């Protein structure tokens, strides 16, 4: 509601995020919910707390995820195909602070993203695809701003315009996101990495982001003041 008051973000814009993610999850065989929804259907769904309706909120899911992390030498020793290996270009973990609610530019995810881009030597304009923590649709709007895909306050309008769907300017949550893929909590972060590795390998089928070269994941948890207690930003690439 603070985001709405400050920037004029609307409930319809949040609903557009949920509708987009439900459309993406229809093509993900591992998703918990695989039925597409329109913006109007999201808005008409049972309310949770304004401006959220049920499809805008992630379920708590059962699930597991794993990743094999190794050096180039390790690839050879394990007999893995180097052509399918994806590079970890940056991985930044930050803790929450006592910032004022209106100090968006010092949100811990914003600071982590800036540090990750510097470590990787690339910027938001170089990202092909992203997976972000959308425990609610509002979270995705906030995080695409923190990751620098849009200016602060522009996350809602960009989502409504379709810029974050597959085929848009910067596809976000092609897995369906936590709202519809599911939110297995302890497995959520590596689940995001799994999706991005699948995208970078060109193995995502109907939800494939064409020509994906670099990908970014944002995952957070807990609460400290007005932001997450901890957040991690990871950049992967071919």
Buried (B, 14 or more C-beta within 10 A) or exposed (E): EEBBEEBEBBBBBBBBBBBBBBBBBBBBEBBBBBEBBEBEBBBEBEEEEEBBBEBBBBBEBEBEBEEEEEEEEEBEEEEEEEEEBBEEBBBBEBEBBEBEEEEBEEBBBBBBBBBBBEBBEBEBEBBBBBBBBBBBBBBBBBBBBBBBBBEBBBBBBBBBBEBBBBEBEBBBBBBBBBBBBBBBBEBBBBBBBBBBBBBBBBEBEEBBBEEBBBBBBBBBBEEBEBBBEBBBBBBBBB
